[in-house]
Amino acid sequence: MRKAGLGVQIYATQDKITEHLPEQVNNPASNFRNLFELPVLFYGLYSAAAL
């Protein structure tokens, strides 16, 4: 952060982080978030269908 000259408040929320980080950093983070959401949705729908 010192090297880039950015303050801490720039990284306060997820939206601000994605605006300032380069694509090569943002894309893997988005993929990881999607990999987490899919099993949660699957098991939620599966549990609802089993009832």
N, C-alpha and C positions, 0 to 999 in steps of 0.2 A: 504494500500500500504506500509505503514511503517512496518507493521507486516511481510509482505511477502518480504520486502527488494527490492521492485521494484520501478523504477523511473517513472516519468510522461511520458517520451517519448515512453515507451513501449506501452502505450495506445493511441498513436497518430492516428492510422488508424484502420479501422474495421478489417482488416486482422491480424494485430498485436494483437488486443484484443482477437480474437477467438483463437489465438495460446496460449495465457497465461491464459485464464479463464478456470476453470474446466467445464466438460461436463454438470454438473447439472445446470450451469448458462447459457451455450451456447445454449442448446437445446430449452429452452423456448424463448429465444431471436430470434432464427431462426423461430420458430413457429409463433411468433407475426409478423415477417417480411412477412412470407408467407400469413398470414391472411390479411395483408394489400394489398398485391399484387393481390390476386385473385379478389376482387371486382373491382379494377381498370381495370384489364384486361377484366372482364366481361362487364362492362359498356362501355369500349372502343370498344369492338367488337360489342356490341349491338347497339351502336350509328352508327358505320360504316355500319352495316347491314340495319339500318333504312333508310339510305340515299339511 
